Amino acid sequence: MFSKACEYGIRATIFVAKQSIEGRKVSLKETTKAIDSPEAYTSKILQQLKKHEIIRSDKGPRGGFSMEKEKLEKTTLEEIVYCFDGDSIYQGCGLGLKACNANKPCPIHFEFAKVRDGLAELLSNTRIITLANEINDGLAFLKS
C-alpha cells in the first residue's frame, strides 16, 4: 500500500519521536539499526523528513536527529505519507485501472472508495506522539 520509502519514513519518524520524548538525539546508525533498514537508504529517508521539516538534524558532537516538542504533538501519519508518496494513495483504483472513476467504475470502485476514506481518516487522525508512546509503553514495536 505504501512505498518502501514511506514505510521506512514512518518507522524512522516514530523512532526519532520516541527518542525525542526521552530528550535524546539519535544518529543515522542508531536509526538504521532500530528500523532495520539499509544505512544509505535510511540516510535518504531522514534527509527527506528533514526537508519536509518533520524532523531536525543538528551537526556536531551533540548533534543528531530529533523532533521538537510542537512537531511531536502535531505531526500526523498523513504528513509522513504525503512526504514520500504524495496523495496518490487516496486516488488510485483498487484494480489499478487508469480510467476508473465514479462515472466509469471498476467492479470494486465504490467499496474501495470506502477503504480509501477510512485510510484517509486513520492517517489524518493518528499523531506520531501517540505511536511513539505505544513503543515506549511496550504496546508496539518497530521491527520484527
LINTAGI-V854157 format. One record per run of one state. SS is the DSSP state (H for helix, E for strand, L for the rest). FROM is the first residue (numbers start at 1). TO is the last residue. Records with the same first field share a line. If there is no record, write none. Layout:
BEGIN
SS->FROM-TO, FROM-TO
END
This chain:
BEGIN
L->1-3, 22-25, 27-27, 36-38, 52-55, 59-63, 67-68, 75-75, 86-87, 91-108, 126-126, 137-144
H->4-21, 28-35, 39-51, 69-74, 77-85, 88-90, 109-125, 128-136
E->26-26, 56-58, 64-66, 76-76, 127-127
END
